Structures are given as C-alpha cells and as structure tokens.
C-alpha cells in the first residue's frame, strides 16, 4: 500500500515538473527574437482627461517591419520568406489627427498634412484611412478609452510586399 502511494506521488511530481518545464520552454520560445514580453511607456503623463473629439495626438516608438523576399524558385521553402524586424526609437513618431469633427479630417506628421477618411467613429474607437500619392492605404485605429492606437501600413516596396505595424499612446 505504501509503495502505491509513493509511486503516485512520484508520478505527480514528474507531471508537475513537465508542466513547469514546458511552460518555461514556451515562454522563452526559440522563435521569440525579443526574448519574451517587452513593454513601452508613454513619454507624457496621462492626466485622466478623455481624448478630444476634434484633435488627437498619437506617438509610436516601437515599429515592426515585415518584407517578403522571394529568391529564384517561388515554391522552394528556402527561397520564399517573410523577414521582420522590430525596432524602437528614442524619439517617437508623432502623428496628429486634426479636424476629426469636420468634413475634412487630416493627419499631420513628418511628411506634412494629408487627408484621412473616417471609416468608423463610435464611443469605443475611431478608424481612419489615409491614401498616399501612390494609392497605398494606411489604417489607424484609435481605442478611445485605452488611449492607444494601432498604425498599419501595407504596400509594395519596389517589387516586394511590405508591412509596418505599430501600437502607440494617444493624448
């Protein structure tokens, strides 16, 4: 009887060890280039006010870039890859969305002013789309309560599909 209890305890200990080992292995996955969860903080202090209905500033300091590269044989796994990189900037990219309560909202950033189209604007979020001179579409989703925005660009970079994804803080 004691031998059975001892064997059961040993089995339980081995199972617990496998569970903990599996968790530790998966949480520091070999596919993770950052070594696990990373975080950013806003460069400004949130004073608790709601976002404006007419003008919203958003800063993005961590950007992930993706580019597709196809070498020679398109069906070969070795030659058909999506490359990616995540980088952070000491000076965040600042985007200002102005005139959100007007018929002609704009985005203002390093490349000047451009018109944006509002696809959705409710109590939870606002979704905006910008089209550049080449016809490429960029989307911005601002989550109002959380004061967080997602910036997404996708287009063909010369001959290869390219994507940018960033999440930042708004005020």
Backbone as CSV, one residue per row, in Angstrom:
resi,resn,N_x,N_y,N_z,CA_x,CA_y,CA_z,C_x,C_y,C_z
1,UNK,0.824,-1.192,0.000,0.000,0.000,0.000,0.868,1.256,0.000
2,UNK,1.916,1.273,0.862,2.806,2.432,0.917,3.539,2.624,-0.401
3,UNK,3.872,1.499,-1.058,4.581,1.576,-2.330,3.698,2.233,-3.397
4,UNK,2.379,1.920,-3.409,1.449,2.521,-4.358,1.349,4.030,-4.136
5,UNK,1.241,4.477,-2.889,1.158,5.908,-2.565,2.444,6.606,-2.995
6,UNK,3.577,5.971,-2.732,4.871,6.539,-3.107,4.985,6.670,-4.623
7,UNK,4.520,5.657,-5.368,4.552,5.705,-6.830,3.643,6.807,-7.361
8,UNK,2.474,6.982,-6.761,1.543,8.030,-7.183,2.154,9.410,-6.948
9,UNK,2.806,9.598,-5.813,3.460,10.875,-5.521,4.560,11.166,-6.537
10,UNK,5.332,10.144,-6.875,6.404,10.297,-7.842,5.840,10.682,-9.207
11,UNK,4.746,10.053,-9.605,4.100,10.378,-10.883,3.606,11.820,-10.877
12,UNK,2.986,12.253,-9.787,2.501,13.630,-9.675,3.663,14.616,-9.763
13,UNK,4.764,14.342,-9.084,5.942,15.222,-9.114,6.510,15.296,-10.527
14,UNK,6.577,14.166,-11.233,7.088,14.156,-12.607,6.171,14.969,-13.518
15,UNK,4.863,14.821,-13.373,3.908,15.588,-14.190,4.066,17.080,-13.921
16,UNK,4.159,17.473,-12.677,4.344,18.892,-12.326,5.638,19.417,-12.923
17,UNK,6.704,18.633,-12.857,7.984,19.052,-13.436,7.864,19.258,-14.938
18,UNK,7.148,18.372,-15.646,6.950,18.529,-17.079,6.132,19.782,-17.399
19,UNK,5.104,20.021,-16.624,4.258,21.206,-16.843,5.082,22.477,-16.658
20,UNK,5.845,22.565,-15.582,6.670,23.758,-15.322,7.747,23.900,-16.388
21,UNK,8.406,22.810,-16.741,9.436,22.854,-17.781,8.867,23.263,-19.124
22,UNK,7.698,22.730,-19.480,7.044,23.108,-20.735,6.671,24.575,-20.761
23,UNK,6.150,25.076,-19.654,5.802,26.499,-19.571,7.035,27.372,-19.760
24,UNK,8.104,27.044,-19.056,9.334,27.834,-19.174,9.904,27.769,-20.582
25,UNK,9.839,26.621,-21.207,10.337,26.487,-22.571,9.513,27.331,-23.534
26,UNK,8.184,27.262,-23.430,7.322,28.012,-24.336,7.361,29.506,-24.078
27,UNK,7.548,29.931,-22.826,7.555,31.367,-22.542,8.832,32.027,-23.034
28,UNK,9.889,31.279,-23.229,11.122,31.813,-23.825,11.375,31.068,-25.122
29,UNK,10.350,31.038,-25.964,10.373,30.296,-27.220,11.575,30.640,-28.071
30,UNK,12.051,29.667,-28.803,13.174,29.889,-29.700,12.783,30.809,-30.843
31,UNK,11.491,30.974,-31.124,11.038,31.858,-32.190,10.980,33.315,-31.748
32,UNK,11.070,33.582,-30.483,10.977,34.943,-29.979,12.305,35.659,-30.155
33,UNK,12.296,36.733,-30.923,13.520,37.499,-31.162,13.787,38.493,-30.048
34,UNK,12.785,38.779,-29.230,12.964,39.753,-28.155,13.190,39.078,-26.812
35,UNK,13.185,37.757,-26.779,13.408,37.052,-25.524,12.198,37.058,-24.617
36,UNK,11.027,37.290,-25.152,9.813,37.288,-24.348,9.076,38.608,-24.440
37,UNK,8.216,38.844,-23.498,7.356,40.028,-23.492,8.159,41.298,-23.243
38,UNK,7.930,42.295,-24.066,8.554,43.608,-23.928,7.437,44.627,-23.706
39,UNK,7.772,45.805,-23.211,6.753,46.836,-22.978,7.340,48.214,-23.225
40,UNK,6.475,49.138,-23.590,6.866,50.535,-23.741,6.009,51.377,-22.800
41,UNK,6.413,52.593,-22.567,5.615,53.532,-21.776,5.497,54.831,-22.545
42,UNK,4.457,55.566,-22.264,4.248,56.856,-22.926,5.280,57.862,-22.443
43,UNK,5.634,58.784,-23.317,6.597,59.822,-22.941,5.917,60.989,-22.229
44,UNK,4.595,60.941,-22.114,3.824,62.004,-21.478,3.062,61.424,-20.300
45,UNK,2.626,62.290,-19.420,1.844,61.842,-18.268,0.364,61.975,-18.588
46,UNK,-0.366,60.904,-18.403,-1.801,60.902,-18.656,-2.496,61.569,-17.470
47,UNK,-3.204,62.656,-17.748,-3.877,63.374,-16.669,-5.330,62.954,-16.492
48,UNK,-5.728,61.876,-17.177,-7.062,61.326,-16.975,-8.157,61.925,-17.831
49,UNK,-7.843,62.921,-18.649,-8.872,63.515,-19.493,-9.209,62.598,-20.656
50,UNK,-10.452,62.706,-21.145,-10.866,61.964,-22.328,-10.153,62.541,-23.547
51,UNK,-10.054,61.730,-24.592,-9.498,62.217,-25.848,-10.445,63.244,-26.462
52,UNK,-9.899,64.215,-27.133,-10.681,65.250,-27.804,-11.492,64.637,-28.939
53,UNK,-12.619,65.239,-29.248,-13.431,64.797,-30.377,-12.930,65.384,-31.686
54,UNK,-12.007,66.376,-31.627,-11.567,67.057,-32.839,-10.096,66.845,-33.170
55,UNK,-9.230,66.727,-32.156,-7.805,66.573,-32.407,-7.215,65.548,-31.440
56,UNK,-6.467,64.597,-31.989,-5.835,63.547,-31.190,-4.382,63.415,-31.640
57,UNK,-3.476,63.431,-30.691,-2.056,63.199,-30.955,-1.720,61.779,-30.535
58,UNK,-0.945,61.087,-31.360,-0.521,59.725,-31.035,0.978,59.613,-31.295
59,UNK,1.661,58.941,-30.383,3.098,58.716,-30.571,3.377,57.222,-30.635
60,UNK,4.244,56.880,-31.561,4.612,55.491,-31.811,6.120,55.382,-31.708
61,UNK,6.614,54.591,-30.754,8.068,54.472,-30.639,8.595,53.073,-30.902
62,UNK,7.720,52.093,-31.054,8.144,50.744,-31.427,7.436,50.377,-32.726
63,UNK,8.218,49.980,-33.717,7.685,49.681,-35.040,8.182,48.309,-35.467
64,UNK,7.291,47.497,-36.004,7.676,46.210,-36.595,7.512,46.319,-38.107
65,UNK,8.565,45.956,-38.819,8.570,45.969,-40.280,8.602,44.535,-40.785
66,UNK,7.872,44.287,-41.866,7.852,42.975,-42.490,8.054,43.168,-43.989
67,UNK,8.879,42.325,-44.607,9.061,42.384,-46.057,9.175,40.961,-46.583
68,UNK,8.510,40.725,-47.699,8.529,39.413,-48.347,9.656,39.407,-49.375
69,UNK,10.466,38.365,-49.336,11.534,38.220,-50.324,11.444,36.834,-50.920
70,UNK,11.415,36.794,-52.228,11.338,35.528,-52.943,12.555,35.431,-53.848
71,UNK,13.395,34.475,-53.591,14.597,34.268,-54.384,14.374,33.089,-55.328
72,UNK,14.548,33.283,-56.591,14.501,32.224,-57.618,13.197,31.442,-57.605
73,UNK,13.221,30.216,-57.106,12.091,29.293,-57.160,11.024,29.653,-56.120
74,UNK,9.866,30.087,-56.583,8.795,30.523,-55.675,8.247,29.396,-54.818
75,UNK,8.434,28.144,-55.221,7.869,27.029,-54.481,8.839,26.435,-53.473
76,UNK,10.022,26.953,-53.426,11.027,26.436,-52.503,10.924,27.134,-51.157
77,UNK,10.855,26.371,-50.062,10.775,26.958,-48.721,12.009,27.780,-48.385
78,UNK,13.156,27.373,-48.901,14.394,28.085,-48.592,14.428,29.476,-49.218
79,UNK,13.707,29.672,-50.313,13.767,30.928,-51.050,12.566,31.841,-50.837
80,UNK,11.518,31.369,-50.222,10.273,32.126,-50.056,10.107,32.455,-48.577
81,UNK,10.466,33.692,-48.178,10.478,34.033,-46.759,9.917,35.428,-46.510
82,UNK,9.376,35.601,-45.302,8.972,36.915,-44.819,9.979,37.303,-43.737
83,UNK,10.667,38.401,-43.954,11.643,38.887,-42.991,10.988,39.963,-42.136
84,UNK,11.385,40.053,-40.870,10.792,41.045,-39.990,11.822,41.577,-39.015
85,UNK,11.508,42.775,-38.532,12.392,43.437,-37.575,11.534,44.338,-36.699
86,UNK,11.843,44.371,-35.439,11.172,45.288,-34.524,12.224,46.218,-33.957
87,UNK,11.929,47.511,-34.026,12.888,48.489,-33.528,12.164,49.544,-32.715
88,UNK,12.894,50.155,-31.814,12.321,51.260,-31.040,13.160,52.503,-31.282
89,UNK,12.503,53.628,-31.159,13.142,54.910,-31.432,13.223,55.726,-30.152
90,UNK,14.315,56.459,-29.986,14.425,57.335,-28.815,13.457,58.503,-28.936
91,UNK,13.174,58.924,-30.177,12.208,59.984,-30.428,11.006,59.365,-31.127
92,UNK,9.841,59.308,-30.467,8.676,58.654,-31.071,8.198,59.360,-32.338
93,UNK,7.591,58.589,-33.233,6.907,59.172,-34.389,5.622,59.792,-33.865
94,UNK,5.432,61.080,-34.068,4.240,61.774,-33.595,3.313,62.021,-34.771
95,UNK,2.086,61.531,-34.657,1.052,61.767,-35.663,-0.093,62.506,-34.998
96,UNK,-0.577,63.550,-35.661,-1.698,64.329,-35.164,-2.869,64.159,-36.118
97,UNK,-4.006,63.796,-35.565,-5.239,63.680,-36.333,-6.077,64.897,-35.981
98,UNK,-6.282,65.776,-36.953,-6.976,67.043,-36.705,-8.243,67.128,-37.541
99,UNK,-9.176,67.940,-37.065,-10.429,68.139,-37.780,-11.309,66.905,-37.785
100,UNK,-11.229,66.100,-36.744,-11.994,64.850,-36.706,-13.498,65.076,-36.647
101,UNK,-13.928,66.250,-36.231,-15.362,66.555,-36.172,-15.814,67.349,-37.398
102,UNK,-14.935,67.470,-38.388,-15.275,68.215,-39.607,-15.426,67.259,-40.785
103,UNK,-15.732,67.828,-41.947,-15.850,67.029,-43.167,-14.496,66.756,-43.815
104,UNK,-13.448,67.428,-43.354,-12.130,67.272,-43.959,-11.059,66.979,-42.909
105,UNK,-11.130,65.825,-42.259,-10.096,65.499,-41.274,-8.742,65.291,-41.949
106,UNK,-7.682,65.539,-41.196,-6.317,65.433,-41.730,-5.422,64.713,-40.741
107,UNK,-4.363,64.157,-41.298,-3.280,63.610,-40.482,-2.074,64.506,-40.714
108,UNK,-1.390,64.836,-39.634,-0.194,65.670,-39.727,0.966,64.894,-39.122
109,UNK,2.045,64.813,-39.862,3.224,64.096,-39.387,4.474,64.635,-40.049
110,UNK,5.504,63.839,-40.079,6.773,64.261,-40.662,6.677,64.565,-42.150
111,UNK,5.722,63.958,-42.838,5.580,64.162,-44.280,4.524,65.208,-44.620
112,UNK,4.167,66.071,-43.694,3.185,67.116,-43.944,1.771,66.678,-43.620
113,UNK,0.799,67.389,-44.211,-0.623,67.128,-43.986,-1.172,66.265,-45.115
114,UNK,-2.022,65.320,-44.750,-2.728,64.515,-45.738,-4.151,64.311,-45.274
115,UNK,-5.099,64.258,-46.199,-6.483,63.985,-45.796,-6.640,62.534,-45.339
116,UNK,-7.553,62.317,-44.416,-7.903,60.964,-43.976,-9.412,60.795,-44.098
117,UNK,-9.830,59.564,-44.213,-11.248,59.222,-44.255,-11.590,58.485,-42.969
118,UNK,-12.678,58.876,-42.341,-13.139,58.207,-41.131,-14.073,57.068,-41.540
119,UNK,-13.651,55.832,-41.240,-14.486,54.666,-41.547,-15.445,54.341,-40.423
120,UNK,-15.017,54.634,-39.192,-15.830,54.314,-38.020,-15.491,55.331,-36.934
121,UNK,-16.505,55.777,-36.210,-16.284,56.668,-35.075,-17.429,56.465,-34.096
122,UNK,-17.178,55.661,-33.063,-18.192,55.437,-32.040,-17.564,55.652,-30.664
123,UNK,-18.234,55.248,-29.623,-17.728,55.503,-28.268,-16.473,54.698,-27.952
124,UNK,-16.250,53.567,-28.636,-15.094,52.721,-28.359,-13.848,53.097,-29.144
125,UNK,-14.031,53.381,-30.451,-12.859,53.594,-31.293,-13.173,54.469,-32.489
126,UNK,-12.093,54.916,-33.115,-12.183,55.635,-34.372,-11.197,54.977,-35.331
127,UNK,-11.667,54.677,-36.537,-10.828,54.052,-37.552,-10.687,55.029,-38.710
128,UNK,-9.431,55.319,-39.052,-9.124,56.282,-40.109,-8.291,55.601,-41.190
129,UNK,-8.454,56.057,-42.421,-7.670,55.530,-43.540,-7.042,56.701,-44.272
130,UNK,-5.767,56.543,-44.599,-5.025,57.539,-45.371,-4.565,56.877,-46.660
131,UNK,-4.664,57.595,-47.763,-4.173,57.084,-49.031,-3.049,57.989,-49.506
132,UNK,-1.875,57.405,-49.768,-0.752,58.229,-50.215,-0.848,58.480,-51.713
133,UNK,0.114,59.231,-52.256,0.068,59.618,-53.667,0.181,58.421,-54.613
134,UNK,0.733,57.310,-54.142,0.860,56.107,-54.970,-0.366,55.204,-54.882
135,UNK,-1.348,55.594,-54.045,-2.570,54.817,-53.905,-2.538,53.804,-52.783
136,UNK,-1.447,53.746,-52.030,-1.356,52.811,-50.914,-2.223,53.288,-49.757
137,UNK,-2.832,52.333,-49.036,-3.729,52.654,-47.933,-3.072,52.364,-46.595
138,UNK,-3.182,53.301,-45.676,-2.674,53.149,-44.318,-3.865,53.284,-43.377
139,UNK,-3.926,52.419,-42.379,-5.040,52.497,-41.435,-4.540,52.841,-40.040
140,UNK,-5.384,53.545,-39.326,-5.118,53.945,-37.943,-6.376,53.639,-37.147
141,UNK,-6.235,52.878,-36.085,-7.356,52.587,-35.196,-7.006,53.134,-33.826
142,UNK,-7.818,54.042,-33.326,-7.587,54.656,-32.021,-8.658,54.140,-31.062
143,UNK,-8.214,53.473,-29.994,-9.118,52.982,-28.960,-9.243,54.080,-27.912
144,UNK,-10.416,54.669,-27.837,-10.612,55.898,-27.069,-10.423,55.726,-25.563
145,UNK,-11.033,54.724,-24.955,-10.912,54.555,-23.506,-9.487,54.225,-23.092
146,UNK,-8.825,53.378,-23.869,-7.468,52.951,-23.543,-6.414,53.984,-23.944
147,UNK,-6.795,54.914,-24.845,-5.889,55.945,-25.381,-4.683,55.298,-26.042
148,UNK,-4.967,54.272,-26.850,-3.946,53.513,-27.558,-4.353,53.441,-29.028
149,UNK,-3.365,53.510,-29.916,-3.643,53.445,-31.348,-2.806,52.368,-32.013
150,UNK,-3.351,51.816,-33.102,-2.634,50.868,-33.944,-2.468,51.517,-35.313
151,UNK,-1.236,51.497,-35.809,-0.884,52.091,-37.105,-0.439,50.949,-38.001
152,UNK,-1.063,50.831,-39.182,-0.777,49.732,-40.095,-0.570,50.282,-41.497
153,UNK,0.577,49.970,-42.086,0.862,50.325,-43.477,1.126,49.041,-44.237
154,UNK,0.570,48.920,-45.407,0.920,47.810,-46.285,0.966,48.320,-47.709
155,UNK,2.006,47.948,-48.424,2.128,48.306,-49.824,3.250,47.513,-50.446
156,UNK,3.428,47.691,-51.737,4.503,47.010,-52.439,5.723,47.928,-52.448
157,UNK,6.778,47.494,-51.822,8.037,48.230,-51.731,8.898,47.790,-52.905
158,UNK,8.951,48.624,-53.928,9.587,48.284,-55.202,8.940,47.029,-55.778
159,UNK,9.473,45.850,-55.514,8.879,44.633,-56.079,8.395,43.662,-55.006
160,UNK,8.535,44.024,-53.729,8.193,43.096,-52.649,7.114,43.672,-51.744
161,UNK,6.149,42.851,-51.324,5.160,43.311,-50.350,5.841,43.717,-49.040
162,UNK,5.346,44.809,-48.457,5.931,45.391,-47.239,4.802,45.712,-46.272
163,UNK,5.071,45.573,-44.980,4.080,45.941,-43.961,4.780,46.575,-42.770
164,UNK,4.094,47.500,-42.140,4.553,48.139,-40.916,3.407,48.037,-39.931
165,UNK,3.738,47.720,-38.701,2.726,47.655,-37.654,3.299,48.278,-36.405
166,UNK,2.520,49.156,-35.790,2.970,49.793,-34.550,1.766,50.057,-33.667
167,UNK,2.005,50.061,-32.370,0.979,50.412,-31.401,1.556,51.512,-30.523
168,UNK,0.800,52.564,-30.303,1.313,53.687,-29.516,0.256,54.294,-28.624
169,UNK,0.668,55.363,-27.960,-0.180,56.054,-26.979,-0.729,57.346,-27.568
170,UNK,-1.927,57.722,-27.133,-2.592,58.928,-27.638,-2.963,59.857,-26.494
171,UNK,-3.025,61.130,-26.817,-3.459,62.136,-25.860,-4.173,63.259,-26.591
